[in-house]
C-alpha cells in the first residue's frame, strides 16, 4: 500500500510534470541560463577598454581648433576669428 501511495504522489500529485512545480522545473534552467549569459556579457563589457570619442577626450577648445586648422578644415581667417572667441578678446 505504501508503494502505491508513493507512485501516485510522484506521478499524479505534486510531481515534476504536473502543476506549478512542473512549470518551475522547466523554467528554472532557462532563467538560470539567461542569467549566466547576462553575467557573461556584463563581465566582458567591464573588462574591455572603452573607446574614447572626441567629445569625451580631455582636449581643450584651442587644441581642437589647432587640429582643424592643421587638417585644412578651416582657413586662416576663420582660425583667427575662433581663436579670438576662445581667448575672450
ABEGO torsion letter per residue (X at the ends): XAAAAAAAAAAABABAABEAAAAAAAAAAAAAAAAAAAAAAAAAAAABBBBBBAAABABBAAAAAAAAAAAGABBAAAAAAAAAAAAGX
